[in-house]
């Protein structure tokens, strides 16, 4: 192959199998490292595909492109390691960009193509099943930073947009089932502030559009076919040396119409013979001086009336 003289490009190398006509397949190109055999052998020969280097500009690309089809499906690309032998494990697959001494390191982009007249392709990241021992984990972790007063990287999980009067895509976070045992936990924990405040957790729906209402937020445990259904616990953490956090439940305000209601209701029993409805407790906090309990309606504005206050028991059959 020729070497460029500063004005001309270096010579190229093309390795190409033969074409085929009719119902036959085109020829295959196989590049394979050498085998290493015998008890004292080390490792098999590697296959390196490396783009060209440059002194002052961008290095050469490495492109792996499957074959196209003018009338059918384009070819697949399979990147996999061989099965493990009697001892050991199968090899890793590492997809990694290089470090950058000046500027931002390169991105890793995994993207499917657009579907012109059908659905776009899925991206599936799946861990194999374990014959014994725990199943493998999937770890998504954003980058750390050594920059002063700079935040660590974010992790964004965003559903797809319905661009032509369609609904937006869902985001479903679901723990694994336990066949014969307890199902997996779903844990959402904010970041620790080692010398400052820990991060917030915000669960909210988006604002409503021109027509419609904002989405609801439902916090609900599952039903139980045998035994007690799961409780819902809302509690702030304990405080050392200062006031503990409050729990605030507030309905939204409105510029026209009635403000939102708050309904707190104990559980109902559908047992028509010996069922007892759930109790309702309102209790102030314990202490050297106990906390207050205040039940009141708000003051009326302008010519309105303040709300009524009713305490009553139910009727008996």
C-alpha positions in Angstrom: 0.0 0.0 0.0 1.3 3.5 -0.8 2.2 6.2 1.7 0.9 9.7 1.2 3.4 12.5 0.5 1.6 15.3 2.4 -0.8 16.2 -0.5 -2.2 12.8 -1.3 -4.1 10.3 0.9 -2.5 7.0 1.8 -3.5 4.0 -0.2 -6.5 2.0 0.9 -7.0 -1.7 1.4 -10.3 -3.5 0.5 -11.0 -7.1 1.3 -14.1 -8.2 -0.4 -15.8 -11.5 -1.0 -17.3 -12.5 -4.3 -20.8 -11.4 -5.4 -23.5 -14.0 -6.3 -26.6 -13.8 -8.6 -29.9 -15.6 -8.5 -30.8 -17.5 -5.3 -27.2 -17.9 -4.1 -25.7 -15.9 -1.1 -22.8 -13.6 -1.4 -19.4 -14.8 -0.2 -18.3 -14.6 3.4 -15.3 -12.7 4.8 -13.9 -14.2 8.0 -11.1 -12.6 10.0 -10.0 -14.9 12.8 -7.2 -14.9 15.3 -5.0 -17.9 15.7 -5.9 -20.8 18.1 -3.7 -21.6 21.1 -3.7 -25.3 22.0 -1.9 -27.5 24.5 -1.8 -27.5 28.3 0.8 -24.7 28.5 -0.9 -22.4 26.0 -1.7 -18.9 27.1 -4.5 -17.2 25.2 -5.8 -17.3 21.7 -4.7 -14.7 19.1 -6.5 -11.4 19.2 -8.2 -9.6 16.3 -7.6 -5.8 16.3 -9.5 -3.4 14.1 -8.0 0.0 14.7 -8.6 3.3 12.8 -5.7 5.3 11.7 -4.0 7.9 14.0 -3.4 11.5 13.2 -1.1 14.1 14.8 -3.3 17.3 14.7 -6.8 16.3 13.6 -9.4 13.7 14.3 -8.4 10.0 14.2 -9.9 7.6 11.7 -13.3 6.1 12.1 -14.1 2.4 12.7 -17.4 1.6 11.0 -19.1 -1.8 11.3 -22.1 -1.7 8.9 -24.3 -4.6 8.1 -25.5 -5.3 4.5 -28.5 -3.4 3.1 -31.4 -5.0 1.3 -33.2 -3.1 -1.5 -36.5 -5.0 -0.9 -36.3 -6.7 2.6 -34.6 -6.6 6.0 -31.1 -5.3 6.4 -28.5 -7.6 8.0 -28.1 -7.9 11.8 -24.9 -7.2 13.7 -24.0 -9.7 16.4 -21.3 -8.8 19.0 -20.9 -11.6 21.5 -18.3 -13.5 23.4 -17.9 -17.2 23.1 -19.3 -19.6 25.7 -17.1 -20.4 28.6 -15.3 -23.7 28.9 -15.4 -26.2 31.7 -13.7 -23.8 34.1 -14.0 -20.0 34.1 -16.6 -17.6 32.8 -17.6 -16.2 29.4 -15.7 -13.0 28.3 -16.8 -9.5 28.9 -18.1 -7.0 26.4 -16.7 -3.5 27.1 -18.1 -0.4 25.3 -16.1 2.5 26.4 -14.8 5.8 25.0 -11.3 7.1 25.6 -10.2 9.7 28.1 -9.9 13.3 27.1 -6.9 15.4 28.3 -8.6 18.6 27.1 -12.4 18.9 26.5 -15.2 16.5 27.0 -14.8 12.7 26.7 -16.7 11.1 23.9 -20.3 9.9 24.3 -21.8 6.4 24.1 -24.9 6.5 22.0 -27.2 3.5 21.6 -30.1 4.3 19.3 -32.5 2.5 17.1 -33.6 3.7 13.7 -36.9 5.5 12.9 -39.9 3.5 11.6 -41.2 5.1 8.5 -44.6 3.3 8.4 -44.4 1.1 11.6 -43.1 1.2 15.2 -39.5 2.2 15.8 -37.2 -0.5 17.2 -36.9 -1.3 20.9 -33.8 -1.2 23.0 -33.6 -4.2 25.3 -31.0 -4.5 28.1 -31.4 -7.8 29.8 -29.3 -9.9 32.2 -29.2 -13.6 31.7 -30.8 -16.1 34.0 -28.7 -17.6 36.8 -28.8 -21.4 37.3 -27.6 -20.9 40.9 -26.9 -17.9 43.0 -28.5 -14.4 42.6 -29.4 -12.9 39.2 -27.1 -10.3 37.8 -27.7 -6.6 38.4 -28.2 -3.7 36.0 -26.3 -0.6 37.2 -27.0 2.8 35.6 -24.7 5.3 37.1 -24.0 8.9 36.1 -20.5 10.3 36.2 -18.7 11.7 39.3 -16.9 15.0 39.1 -13.8 16.4 40.6 -14.7 20.0 39.7 -15.1 22.4 42.5 -18.8 23.2 43.2 -19.8 21.2 40.2 -22.7 18.7 40.4 -22.4 15.0 39.5 -24.1 13.8 36.3 -27.8 13.3 36.1 -29.8 10.2 35.1 -32.8 11.0 33.0 -35.5 8.4 32.2 -38.0 10.0 29.8 -40.9 8.4 28.0 -41.4 9.0 24.3 -43.6 11.8 23.0 -46.8 11.2 21.0 -46.1 13.7 18.3 -49.3 13.4 16.3 -52.2 13.5 18.7 -50.9 10.3 20.4 -50.4 9.7 24.2 -47.0 10.0 25.7 -45.1 6.9 26.6 -45.3 5.4 30.1 -42.4 4.9 32.6 -42.9 1.8 34.6 -40.6 0.9 37.5 -41.4 -2.6 38.8 -39.5 -4.9 41.1 -39.2 -8.6 40.3 -41.6 -11.3 41.4 -40.7 -13.8 44.0 -42.0 -17.3 43.3 -42.7 -18.7 46.7 -40.9 -15.7 48.5 -41.4 -12.0 48.9 -41.3 -9.8 45.8 -38.5 -7.3 45.3 -38.3 -3.9 46.9 -38.7 -0.6 45.0 -36.5 1.9 46.8 -36.1 5.5 45.8 -33.5 7.3 47.9 -32.2 10.8 47.4 -28.5 11.5 47.6 -26.6 12.1 50.8 -25.1 15.5 51.6 -22.0 14.6 53.6 -21.8 18.1 55.2 -25.0 19.6 54.0 -28.7 18.8 53.2 -29.7 15.5 51.6 -31.5 15.7 48.2 -35.2 16.1 47.8 -37.6 13.6 46.3 -40.3 15.2 44.1 -43.2 13.1 42.8 -45.6 15.2 40.8 -47.6 15.2 37.6 -47.1 17.7 34.8 -49.3 20.8 34.4 -52.5 20.3 32.3 -52.6 21.6 28.7 -55.2 23.9 27.3 -58.0 21.4 27.6 -58.1 18.8 30.4 -56.9 18.4 33.9 -53.5 17.5 35.4 -52.8 13.9 36.2 -53.6 12.3 39.5 -51.0 10.9 42.0 -52.1 7.6 43.6 -50.3 6.0 46.5 -51.9 2.6 47.1 -50.8 -0.8 48.3 -51.9 -4.0 46.7 -54.8 -6.3 47.7 -54.2 -9.3 49.9 -56.0 -12.6 49.3 -54.8 -14.0 52.6 -53.6 -11.9 55.5 -53.4 -8.1 56.1 -52.9 -5.8 53.1 -49.8 -3.6 53.3 -49.8 -0.3 55.3 -48.9 3.1 54.0 -46.5 5.0 56.3 -45.9 8.7 55.8 -43.3 9.9 58.3 -40.6 12.5 58.6 -37.2 11.6 60.0 -36.0 12.2 63.5 -34.0 15.4 64.2 -31.1 15.8 66.6 -30.7 19.3 68.0 -33.5 20.9 66.1 -37.2 20.6 65.2 -38.3 17.5 63.4 -40.0 17.9 60.0 -43.7 18.4 59.6 -46.2 16.5 57.6 -48.4 18.8 55.4 -51.4 17.6 53.4 -53.0 20.4 51.5 -55.5 20.6 48.7 -54.9 23.0 45.8 -56.3 26.5 45.5 -58.5 27.7 42.6 -59.3 31.0 41.0 -62.9 29.9 40.1 -65.1 27.3 41.8 -64.6 25.3 44.9 -61.2 24.5 46.4 -60.1 20.9 46.6 -61.4 18.7 49.4 -59.4 16.5 51.8 -61.0 13.2 52.7 -59.5 11.0 55.4 -61.4 7.8 55.8 -60.7 4.7 57.8 -61.2 1.3 56.2 -64.5 -0.3 55.6 -65.4 -3.9 56.5 -67.5 -5.8 54.1 -68.2 -8.6 56.5 -71.9 -8.4 57.1 -71.9 -10.5 60.3 -69.0 -9.6 62.5 -67.1 -6.9 60.5 -65.8 -3.8 62.3 -64.8 -0.7 60.5 -61.3 0.8 61.0 -60.6 3.3 63.7 -59.6 6.9 63.2 -57.1 8.4 65.5 -56.0 12.0 65.8 -53.3 12.4 68.4 -50.9 15.2 69.2 -47.2 14.6 69.8 -45.9 13.5 73.2 -43.4 15.6 75.2 -42.9 17.5 78.4 -45.7 19.7 77.0 -47.8 17.8 74.5 -48.8 19.3 71.2 -52.0 21.0 70.4 -55.0 19.7 68.3 -56.8 22.5 66.5 -59.9 21.8 64.4 -61.3 24.9 62.8 -62.8 26.3 59.6 -61.1 29.2 57.8 -62.3 32.8 58.1 -64.8 33.9 55.4 -63.8 36.6 52.9 -65.9 39.6 52.0 -69.6 38.7 52.1 -69.1 34.9 52.3 -69.8 32.6 55.2 -67.3 30.6 57.2 -67.7 26.9 56.9 -69.7 24.7 59.2 -68.2 22.3 61.7 -70.0 19.0 62.2 -69.2 16.1 64.5 -71.6 13.2 64.5 -71.8 9.4 64.8 -73.4 7.2 62.2 -76.8 5.6 62.5 -77.3 2.1 63.8 -79.5 -0.4 62.0 
